Amino acid sequence: MRLLIWGAGAIGGTVGAYFVRAGHDVMFVDVARDHVKTINEHGLKISGPIEEFRVTAQAHMPDALTGQWETILLCTKAQHTEAATRALLPCLSKDGYVVSVQNGLNELLISELVGEARTVGSFVNFGADYLEPGHIHYGGRGAVVLGELNGEMSDRLEHLHSLFLSFDDKAVTTSNIWGYLWGKMAYGAMLFATALTNDSIADALAHPAYREIFSELAREVMRVALAKGVTPEGFNGFNPNAFLPEASEEDAVKSLDEMVAFNRKSAKTHSGIWRDLAVRKRTTEVDAQPGMVVQVAKSLGVEVPLTEAVVKLIHDIERALDLANLEHLKSIFKEHYANA
Protein backbone atom coordinates (compact mmCIF):
# COMPACT_ATOMS: atom_id res chain seq x y z
CA MET A 1 0.00 0.00 0.00
CA ARG A 2 0.98 3.62 -0.52
CA LEU A 3 0.66 5.34 2.84
CA LEU A 4 1.03 8.78 4.34
CA ILE A 5 1.66 8.65 8.09
CA TRP A 6 0.97 12.02 9.71
CA GLY A 7 2.87 12.01 12.99
CA ALA A 8 6.03 9.90 13.30
CA GLY A 9 6.17 9.68 17.07
CA ALA A 10 5.54 6.73 19.37
CA ILE A 11 2.52 5.35 17.51
CA GLY A 12 3.14 6.49 13.94
CA GLY A 13 6.86 5.82 14.06
CA THR A 14 6.38 2.30 15.38
CA VAL A 15 3.68 1.09 13.02
CA GLY A 16 5.23 2.98 10.10
CA ALA A 17 8.62 1.34 10.54
CA TYR A 18 6.98 -2.08 10.41
CA PHE A 19 5.04 -1.10 7.30
CA VAL A 20 8.24 0.06 5.60
CA ARG A 21 9.98 -3.16 6.52
CA ALA A 22 7.06 -5.13 5.06
CA GLY A 23 7.60 -3.38 1.71
CA HIS A 24 4.89 -0.74 1.77
CA ASP A 25 5.44 2.71 0.26
CA VAL A 26 5.42 4.95 3.36
CA MET A 27 5.89 8.71 3.63
CA PHE A 28 6.20 10.19 7.12
CA VAL A 29 5.16 13.71 8.11
CA ASP A 30 6.17 15.30 11.39
CA VAL A 31 6.45 18.79 12.84
CA ALA A 32 9.74 18.07 14.64
CA ARG A 33 12.41 19.26 12.21
CA ASP A 34 15.24 17.32 13.87
CA HIS A 35 13.20 14.11 13.77
CA VAL A 36 12.44 14.57 10.07
CA LYS A 37 16.09 15.35 9.30
CA THR A 38 17.36 12.28 11.16
CA ILE A 39 14.86 9.95 9.49
CA ASN A 40 15.91 11.20 6.04
CA GLU A 41 19.63 10.99 6.76
CA HIS A 42 19.91 7.92 8.99
CA GLY A 43 16.56 6.13 8.82
CA LEU A 44 14.10 5.29 11.59
CA LYS A 45 15.29 3.05 14.41
CA ILE A 46 13.04 0.78 16.49
CA SER A 47 14.52 -0.61 19.72
CA GLY A 48 13.21 -2.55 22.70
CA PRO A 49 12.45 -6.08 23.84
CA ILE A 50 10.16 -6.94 20.92
CA GLU A 51 12.91 -6.55 18.32
CA GLU A 52 15.43 -4.01 17.07
CA PHE A 53 15.84 -2.81 13.51
CA ARG A 54 16.30 0.29 11.37
CA VAL A 55 14.50 1.18 8.14
CA THR A 56 15.36 3.63 5.42
CA ALA A 57 12.47 6.06 5.13
CA GLN A 58 11.35 9.41 3.77
CA ALA A 59 9.96 12.19 5.95
CA HIS A 60 8.77 15.75 5.40
CA MET A 61 7.69 18.76 7.39
CA PRO A 62 4.00 19.48 6.70
CA ASP A 63 4.70 22.62 4.65
CA ALA A 64 7.19 20.79 2.40
CA LEU A 65 4.84 17.97 1.39
CA THR A 66 3.30 17.65 -2.07
CA GLY A 67 1.13 14.98 -3.65
CA GLN A 68 -1.99 13.10 -2.64
CA TRP A 69 -2.65 9.78 -0.93
CA GLU A 70 -5.68 7.52 -0.74
CA THR A 71 -4.74 6.22 2.70
CA ILE A 72 -3.58 8.60 5.43
CA LEU A 73 -2.89 7.40 8.96
CA LEU A 74 -3.27 10.21 11.48
CA CYS A 75 -1.00 9.42 14.44
CA THR A 76 -0.65 12.71 16.31
CA LYS A 77 -1.43 13.45 19.93
CA ALA A 78 -5.15 13.93 20.42
CA GLN A 79 -4.89 17.68 21.11
CA HIS A 80 -3.35 18.22 17.66
CA THR A 81 -6.08 16.36 15.77
CA GLU A 82 -7.94 19.35 14.38
CA ALA A 83 -4.84 21.23 13.20
CA ALA A 84 -3.33 18.09 11.70
CA THR A 85 -6.53 17.07 9.93
CA ARG A 86 -6.90 20.52 8.38
CA ALA A 87 -3.24 20.43 7.31
CA LEU A 88 -3.51 17.02 5.65
CA LEU A 89 -6.66 17.80 3.66
CA PRO A 90 -4.76 18.90 0.51
CA CYS A 91 -2.92 15.56 0.61
CA LEU A 92 -6.09 13.48 0.75
CA SER A 93 -7.19 12.18 -2.64
CA LYS A 94 -10.77 12.53 -3.83
CA ASP A 95 -11.57 8.92 -2.92
CA GLY A 96 -9.19 8.82 0.05
CA TYR A 97 -9.78 8.27 3.75
CA VAL A 98 -8.15 9.02 7.09
CA VAL A 99 -7.45 6.34 9.71
CA SER A 100 -7.21 7.65 13.27
CA VAL A 101 -4.39 5.68 14.94
CA GLN A 102 -4.48 7.68 18.17
CA ASN A 103 -5.77 7.70 21.71
CA GLY A 104 -9.12 9.33 22.37
CA LEU A 105 -12.37 9.85 20.49
CA ASN A 106 -10.67 11.74 17.68
CA GLU A 107 -12.74 10.03 15.00
CA LEU A 108 -15.57 12.39 15.98
CA LEU A 109 -13.56 15.47 15.02
CA ILE A 110 -11.91 13.91 11.99
CA SER A 111 -15.27 12.84 10.58
CA GLU A 112 -16.59 16.38 10.99
CA LEU A 113 -13.74 17.67 8.82
CA VAL A 114 -13.45 14.94 6.16
CA GLY A 115 -16.81 13.18 6.46
CA GLU A 116 -17.80 9.99 8.27
CA ALA A 117 -17.55 7.93 5.09
CA ARG A 118 -13.91 8.99 4.72
CA THR A 119 -12.94 8.22 8.33
CA VAL A 120 -11.85 4.85 9.73
CA GLY A 121 -11.40 4.17 13.43
CA SER A 122 -8.74 2.20 15.21
CA PHE A 123 -7.82 1.23 18.73
CA VAL A 124 -4.20 0.59 19.76
CA ASN A 125 -2.85 -0.33 23.19
CA PHE A 126 0.77 -1.20 22.50
CA GLY A 127 3.52 0.54 24.49
CA ALA A 128 5.99 2.80 22.72
CA ASP A 129 7.94 6.01 23.39
CA TYR A 130 9.74 8.58 21.27
CA LEU A 131 13.27 8.63 22.72
CA GLU A 132 15.17 10.98 20.42
CA PRO A 133 15.18 12.08 16.77
CA GLY A 134 14.93 9.01 14.57
CA HIS A 135 14.55 6.59 17.50
CA ILE A 136 11.37 4.96 18.87
CA HIS A 137 11.29 2.48 21.76
CA TYR A 138 8.72 -0.29 21.28
CA GLY A 139 8.23 -1.61 24.79
CA GLY A 140 5.27 -3.96 24.72
CA ARG A 141 2.57 -5.48 22.57
CA GLY A 142 -1.08 -4.60 23.07
CA ALA A 143 -4.44 -4.89 21.37
CA VAL A 144 -4.77 -3.54 17.81
CA VAL A 145 -8.31 -3.18 16.45
CA LEU A 146 -9.70 -1.58 13.28
CA GLY A 147 -13.29 -0.66 12.52
CA GLU A 148 -15.58 1.42 10.33
CA LEU A 149 -17.45 4.09 12.28
CA ASN A 150 -20.81 2.72 11.07
CA GLY A 151 -19.92 -0.85 12.01
CA GLU A 152 -19.75 -2.18 8.44
CA MET A 153 -17.12 -4.75 7.42
CA SER A 154 -15.86 -3.06 4.25
CA ASP A 155 -13.28 -3.95 1.61
CA ARG A 156 -11.00 -1.13 2.75
CA LEU A 157 -11.22 -2.45 6.31
CA GLU A 158 -10.05 -5.82 5.03
CA HIS A 159 -7.12 -4.16 3.24
CA LEU A 160 -6.20 -2.19 6.35
CA HIS A 161 -6.35 -5.36 8.41
CA SER A 162 -3.89 -7.02 6.05
CA LEU A 163 -1.64 -3.98 6.44
CA PHE A 164 -1.74 -4.01 10.24
CA LEU A 165 -1.04 -7.73 10.36
CA SER A 166 2.46 -6.82 9.19
CA PHE A 167 2.80 -4.90 12.45
CA ASP A 168 0.99 -7.27 14.81
CA ASP A 169 -0.23 -10.71 13.76
CA LYS A 170 -3.00 -10.50 16.38
CA ALA A 171 -4.59 -7.35 14.93
CA VAL A 172 -8.36 -7.74 14.44
CA THR A 173 -11.34 -5.94 12.93
CA THR A 174 -14.58 -5.11 14.72
CA SER A 175 -18.11 -3.94 14.06
CA ASN A 176 -17.99 -2.06 17.39
CA ILE A 177 -15.00 0.27 17.22
CA TRP A 178 -16.75 2.79 19.47
CA GLY A 179 -16.94 0.13 22.16
CA TYR A 180 -13.15 -0.22 22.09
CA LEU A 181 -12.60 3.54 22.03
CA TRP A 182 -14.84 4.10 25.05
CA GLY A 183 -13.20 1.17 26.81
CA LYS A 184 -9.85 2.86 26.25
CA MET A 185 -11.28 6.10 27.65
CA ALA A 186 -12.02 4.31 30.92
CA TYR A 187 -8.60 2.68 31.01
CA GLY A 188 -7.10 6.02 29.97
CA ALA A 189 -8.73 7.80 32.91
CA MET A 190 -6.89 5.39 35.17
CA LEU A 191 -3.63 5.97 33.29
CA PHE A 192 -3.97 9.72 33.79
CA ALA A 193 -4.40 9.08 37.51
CA THR A 194 -1.24 6.93 37.59
CA ALA A 195 0.62 9.84 35.95
CA LEU A 196 -0.05 11.97 39.02
CA THR A 197 2.75 10.00 40.72
CA ASN A 198 6.21 8.74 39.76
CA ASP A 199 5.11 5.14 40.30
CA SER A 200 4.91 2.82 37.31
CA ILE A 201 1.50 2.02 35.85
CA ALA A 202 1.56 -1.43 37.43
CA ASP A 203 2.69 -0.22 40.85
CA ALA A 204 0.06 2.52 40.96
CA LEU A 205 -2.78 0.22 39.90
CA ALA A 206 -1.63 -2.39 42.43
CA HIS A 207 -1.46 0.03 45.39
CA PRO A 208 -4.09 -1.20 47.88
CA ALA A 209 -4.82 2.28 49.27
CA TYR A 210 -5.98 3.65 45.90
CA ARG A 211 -7.66 0.76 44.12
CA GLU A 212 -11.16 2.01 44.89
CA ILE A 213 -10.24 5.33 43.25
CA PHE A 214 -9.05 3.64 40.07
CA SER A 215 -12.16 1.47 40.03
CA GLU A 216 -14.47 4.45 40.45
CA LEU A 217 -12.71 6.36 37.66
CA ALA A 218 -13.47 3.48 35.32
CA ARG A 219 -17.06 3.34 36.60
CA GLU A 220 -17.57 7.03 35.89
CA VAL A 221 -16.50 6.60 32.27
CA MET A 222 -18.59 3.45 31.91
CA ARG A 223 -21.66 5.35 33.13
CA VAL A 224 -21.07 7.97 30.43
CA ALA A 225 -20.54 5.30 27.76
CA LEU A 226 -23.77 3.53 28.74
CA ALA A 227 -25.64 6.84 28.67
CA LYS A 228 -24.32 7.29 25.12
CA GLY A 229 -25.70 3.89 24.17
CA VAL A 230 -22.23 2.39 23.71
CA THR A 231 -21.40 -1.23 24.57
CA PRO A 232 -17.78 -1.05 25.82
CA GLU A 233 -15.28 -3.70 24.79
CA GLY A 234 -12.49 -5.21 26.88
CA PHE A 235 -8.78 -5.64 26.15
CA ASN A 236 -5.45 -6.49 27.82
CA GLY A 237 -6.92 -7.09 31.28
CA PHE A 238 -9.48 -4.27 31.19
CA ASN A 239 -12.92 -5.82 31.60
CA PRO A 240 -15.64 -3.19 31.14
CA ASN A 241 -18.24 -5.44 32.76
CA ALA A 242 -16.24 -5.29 36.00
CA PHE A 243 -16.98 -1.57 36.25
CA LEU A 244 -20.68 -1.55 35.44
CA PRO A 245 -23.18 -0.51 38.15
CA GLU A 246 -24.22 -4.09 38.90
CA ALA A 247 -20.63 -5.42 39.14
CA SER A 248 -19.09 -6.36 42.47
CA GLU A 249 -15.94 -4.96 43.99
CA GLU A 250 -14.40 -8.40 43.51
CA ASP A 251 -14.97 -8.07 39.75
CA ALA A 252 -13.17 -4.72 39.74
CA VAL A 253 -10.25 -6.07 41.76
CA LYS A 254 -9.86 -9.02 39.39
CA SER A 255 -9.74 -6.71 36.37
CA LEU A 256 -7.24 -4.41 38.10
CA ASP A 257 -5.08 -7.44 38.88
CA GLU A 258 -5.16 -8.46 35.24
CA MET A 259 -4.22 -4.92 34.12
CA VAL A 260 -1.33 -4.96 36.58
CA ALA A 261 -0.15 -8.31 35.19
CA PHE A 262 -0.37 -7.01 31.62
CA ASN A 263 1.65 -3.89 32.42
CA ARG A 264 4.28 -5.83 34.38
CA LYS A 265 5.21 -7.56 31.12
CA SER A 266 5.91 -4.32 29.25
CA ALA A 267 9.24 -2.53 29.06
CA LYS A 268 7.19 0.66 28.89
CA THR A 269 6.69 1.08 32.62
CA HIS A 270 5.09 4.54 32.64
CA SER A 271 2.36 6.06 30.53
CA GLY A 272 2.96 8.55 27.75
CA ILE A 273 1.09 11.02 29.96
CA TRP A 274 3.69 10.67 32.71
CA ARG A 275 6.44 10.99 30.11
CA ASP A 276 4.93 14.20 28.77
CA LEU A 277 4.84 15.66 32.28
CA ALA A 278 8.07 14.35 33.81
CA VAL A 279 10.42 13.92 30.84
CA ARG A 280 9.31 16.01 27.89
CA LYS A 281 7.87 18.84 30.01
CA ARG A 282 4.94 19.52 27.72
CA THR A 283 1.16 19.56 27.81
CA THR A 284 -0.72 16.27 27.76
CA GLU A 285 -3.82 14.94 26.01
CA VAL A 286 -5.88 15.53 29.14
CA ASP A 287 -8.44 17.87 27.54
CA ALA A 288 -8.92 15.58 24.55
CA GLN A 289 -9.33 12.41 26.63
CA PRO A 290 -10.71 12.64 30.21
CA GLY A 291 -11.61 16.25 29.45
CA MET A 292 -13.77 14.99 26.58
CA VAL A 293 -15.44 12.52 28.94
CA VAL A 294 -16.27 15.43 31.26
CA GLN A 295 -17.83 17.38 28.38
CA VAL A 296 -19.94 14.46 27.22
CA ALA A 297 -20.95 13.66 30.80
CA LYS A 298 -22.20 17.21 31.35
CA SER A 299 -24.25 17.08 28.16
CA LEU A 300 -25.88 13.86 29.39
CA GLY A 301 -26.33 14.93 33.00
CA VAL A 302 -23.91 12.30 34.33
CA GLU A 303 -21.72 13.23 37.30
CA VAL A 304 -18.00 12.41 37.01
CA PRO A 305 -16.31 14.21 39.94
CA LEU A 306 -13.19 12.03 40.01
CA THR A 307 -12.59 12.48 36.29
CA GLU A 308 -13.00 16.24 36.68
CA ALA A 309 -10.48 16.19 39.54
CA VAL A 310 -7.94 14.26 37.45
CA VAL A 311 -8.23 16.85 34.67
CA LYS A 312 -7.61 19.69 37.14
CA LEU A 313 -4.65 17.94 38.79
CA ILE A 314 -3.00 17.21 35.45
CA HIS A 315 -3.40 20.86 34.46
CA ASP A 316 -1.86 21.91 37.78
CA ILE A 317 1.21 19.82 37.00
CA GLU A 318 1.37 21.06 33.39
CA ARG A 319 1.47 24.65 34.58
CA ALA A 320 4.60 24.08 36.68
CA LEU A 321 7.55 26.00 35.20
CA ASP A 322 5.74 26.91 32.02
CA LEU A 323 4.98 30.10 30.11
CA ALA A 324 1.32 29.24 30.68
CA ASN A 325 1.81 30.57 34.19
CA LEU A 326 2.66 34.00 32.79
CA GLU A 327 -0.31 33.73 30.44
CA HIS A 328 -2.48 33.05 33.49
CA LEU A 329 -1.10 36.15 35.21
CA LYS A 330 -1.65 38.10 32.00
CA SER A 331 -5.31 37.11 31.92
CA ILE A 332 -5.71 38.23 35.54
CA PHE A 333 -3.96 41.52 34.74
CA LYS A 334 -6.33 42.17 31.86
CA GLU A 335 -9.32 41.33 34.00
CA HIS A 336 -8.36 43.59 36.91
CA TYR A 337 -6.06 46.33 35.60
CA ALA A 338 -6.26 46.73 31.81
CA ASN A 339 -9.19 49.15 31.96
CA ALA A 340 -8.20 50.85 35.20
N, C-alpha and C positions, 0 to 999 in steps of 0.2 A: 504494500500500500504506500501511497504518497501522503505523508503526514506533515502537518505543521503543529509543533508543540509550543504553545504560548506559556512560557514560564518553565525555566530549566532548573528549578530548585530541587527540593527533596523528592517531591512526587514526580514532576515532569522529567527531571534529570534521570531518575531511576528507571521509570518505565521506558523513556526514550532511548536510553543506552541499550536496553534489552532489545528494543525494536530495531535499532541500528544493527546490532549484532546478528539479528535474525534475517537481515538483508532488506529491510524496508527502507524506503527513501524518506529520511527524516530531516526536517529543518527545525532548528531550535530558535526561539525568540526569548530574549530576556532583557530586563532593564538595567542589569548590573554590567557595566562596561567591561570590568576586569574579568568577569565570568565569561562573557562572550569572547573576549580576546584570547583567553586561555583555551577555551574549547576549540577555537579555530586554529590556534598554533600548536597545541599539544594534545588535543582530544579531550574526551570526557572520561574520567576515572570513577569506577565503582569499587568500593572496598567494603570489608566487613566479613562476618562469619558465613554468609550465604555463599559468596564467591567474590573473587577479585578479577577485574579485567579493565581494559581501556579501549574505547572505540574512537575512531576518527569521525569527526562530525562537523557540520556547518552550523553556525549560529549568527544571528543578527540582532542589532538593536531594533526596536520597533520602527523607528523613523527611517531605517535603512533598508527595509524589506519591500520587495516588489513581487508581483505574481499573485496567483490565486490557488486555493486548495479546496478540494471537496470535503476533506476531513480535517478538522482543527480540534486538537485537544487543549482545553483551557485548564491550566495547572497552577494558577496563581493562588496566593492567599485569598481567603474569602472577601476581605475588605477591598481588594483591588478588582473584584469581578466586573463592576460596571465600567470602570475606565478601560480595563483590558478588552472587554467585549466590544466597546465602541471602537477601540483602536484596531481590532482585528477585522472589523466588518469589511473594509476594502479588500481583504485577503480571502474572503469567503466567496466561493464560486456561487453561481446562480442556483445550482442544485445541491449546494454544500450544506453541512451541518456542523454544529459545535457539540463536543462531548465534554461535560463538566467532570474533570478528574480532580476533585477538590474535597474539602471538608465543609459541611454546611448545607444549606438549602438553596444553593446558588442557581440551580436550575430554574427557580422561579424568576429571578432577575434576567438570566440569559434568555429565557423564552419570551420575556417581554420585549427584548431588544431584537431578537432574530426570528421569533415565532416558535410556538411549541412544536410544530412539525419539523423544525430544523434544529431541535435541541434533543440531545440524548443524555440520560442520567447515568451516573456510576457511583459506586460506593467502594472505597478502598480503606483498608485498615492495616496496611503493612507499615513497618517502622523504618524511617529514613531521615537523615539530616544532611543539610548542606554544611560542609566543613570549611571549604575554602574555594576560591575560583577553580573551576574545572574538576572538583572532587566532591562526590556524594558518598555518604556512608549508608549502606543498606543493612540495617541491623536486625530485622526480623520479618518473617512472612506474616501475612494477615489476609483476611477475606478480601476478595476482589469480585465485584458484582456489577453487571451492566444491565440497563433496562430502559425501554422507551417510556416516556412520561405518561402515555395513555395506556400502558400495560400490554401493548401489542408485541408479538414476537415477529419482528420484521426481518427482511433480508439483510439490511444494513447492520442490524443487531447481531446477526449470525456472522457477518464479516468482521465486526468489531471483536466478537468473542474469539474468533480464530486469531486475530491480532494479539489479544491479551493473553492467550494461551502461550505465546512465545515469551511472555513475562512470568506468568504463574500458571502451571498446568492444572491448578485447581480453580481457576477463574470460572464463574458461572453467569448465566443470564437469569433474569427474573421478570415476572409480570407485575411485581410489586416493589418497584424501586423506591417509592416513597416510604414504604415500610422500613427499608434498610436505612434510608436517610434520616428518618425520625428516630430509629433505634440508635444511630450514631450520635444524634443530638443529645440523647439521654446519657450515653456513655461519655460523650464530649463534655457534658456538664460536670461529670465526675472528674474528668481529666483537668478541667480548668481549676477545680478545687484542689487537686493534687499539686498544681503549679503554684499554689499559695505558700508552699513549703519547699525546702531543698531536698525532701525525701524523694526517692524514686517512686514511680507510679505504683509498683507492687507494694512497697513498704507503706505508702500512704493508704492504699486501699485495704491493707491488712491490719492497720492500726485499730485495736479493739475500741479505743475511746471515741473514734470518729466514724465507725461503720454505719451507725444510724443516720448520720448526716449524708454520707454518700448514697445510702439507700433512698433517703427522702428526696435528694436531688433527682435521682432517676425517676422516682414516683411523680414528681412535679411535671417532668417533661412527658411522661407517659399519659398523665391526665390531659395535657394539652393535645397530644397526638390523638387520643381517643375522642376528644371534643371536635377535632378536625375530621373525624371519620377515618383515620388511618389505622391500619393493622400493623403494628411494629414487628419487625423481623429481628431474630437473634443472630449472633456471630461471636466467635472467639471468646466464649465464656459469658458474654452478655446475654441473659435470657430476659426478654421484655416481660414475659408472663410473671416473672418473679417480683416485678415492681408494679403490678396492677393492683387496684384497690382491694380485691378479694384475696390477694396472695398473703402468705404468712411471712413472718420475719425469718423463719427457717429457710424459706425459698430465696429470700434476698441474700442471706448469708451464704447459701450454696453458690449462687451466681457470683457474688463477690469473690469467693474462694477460687472459682474457676477463672475469673478475670485476673486474679493475682497469679495463678499458675501460668496463665498464658503470657503475662508480662514478664515473669521470671525467666522465661526462655529467650527473651529478646535482648540483643546487645544494645538496643535503644532503651536505656533505663528511664529516661525522663521524657516528658511530652515536648512536642514542638512549642507549646505555649510557654513552658518553663524555660526552654532554650531562648525564645524571643525575649523573655524578661531578664534572665540571669546572664546569658552569654552575648546575645546580639544587641541587647539594650534597645529594643524597638517595640512599637505597639503590636498588640496581638489581634487575633480574630474575634475578640470577645463580643464586639457589637454585632458581628455577622453570624455568630453562633448562639451562645446563651442569650445574648441581647435580642436576637431574632425571636427566640422562644418567649422572652418577656413581652415583646410586641404582640405576638400572636395570642399569647395568654390574655393580655388586656383586651384584645378585640373580642375574645370569646367569654370574658368574664371569669377566667380561671386564675386563682391566686397561686403565685410562685415566689414566695418571699425568699427562699434560700437561693434560687437562681438569680433573683435581683441582687441579693447580697454579694454573690460571687462576682457579678458584673462590676459592682461598685468597688470591691476589693482589688480586682485586677486593674481597674483604672487607677486606683490609688497607687499601686506599684508602678504602673506605666509612667505616672507623672513624676516619679523620683528622678532627680537630676536630668530634667528634660526641658527643652524650650517651651513645652506646653505649659509649664509652670508660669513662665513669663506671660504667655498668652492669657492665662487665667487671671493674672494680676492686671493685664491690660484691659480685659473685659470688665473687671471691677472698677478700674480707673474711669473707663468710659461711662459706666453706669452712675458713678458717684461724683465725678469731677469734671468731665468733659464739658458740660454745659453750665458749670458754675460761673 
